[in-house]
Amino acid sequence: MIPRFETVPDHWKKPYGPYVQAPEEHGGEWWLINPFTSGEPWLQQTVGRKEEKLPDGFVELFGRRPKAADFMGQRNLRRAFQAALILWRQDLKYFRESGTPPWTDAREIAAAAQVYRGWQMGEPKFYLGRYDWMARFVDSEIPDYDSAAWTVINFPHLVVAQYQIRLVDSGTTPAQQHPFVPPHVWPNEESQQEVA
């Protein structure tokens, strides 16, 4: 596969560097040109390739196929890109459908969704996949946060607490702290002073 990126530093662009930009109708990405590639490698990559057909609702939950350009600026671009691509392919392989679980009703979902909106997590989006029915919070600060649909519907405050613990683990403190989260999870002034 020929390396290509959505953006590259100016010193990588022709005439100083080896990258040439494809026309907009071919994606507009920057492609590496060298003696082993033709003058227009984007033509070879797109000829005969079918547009990927993804199941309904999949892109809303898991996004489009990751590109290497999405990881520009990360320390280990190749490893991060490969890990994201493997996870995306697994999600696609096991994805069956999106929608609401057949064993619940709209009132239960609406009641739980009200709790999640109140805690700034957005609406849960349900899907059937590898682990049966799950819910994902694509509008939250952790878009890939998901939990079992049964738990999401029946125990919303437990899910909020688990979400906030993961949020704190990623370095963000929620504005409103849920009372189910143990006190030792919250960063305190003493620990922040020790770090400084």
Buried (B, 14 or more C-beta within 10 A) or exposed (E): EBBBBEEBEEEBBEEEBBBBBBEEEBBEBBBBBEEEBEEBBBEEBEEEEEEEEEEEBBEEBBBEBBBBBBBBEEEEBEEBBBEBBEEBEEBBEEBEEBEBBEEBEEEBBEEBBEBBEEBBBBBBBBBBBEEEBBBBBBBBBBBEBBBBBBBBBEBBEBBBBBBBBEBBEEEEEBEEBBEBBEEEBBEEEEEEEEEE
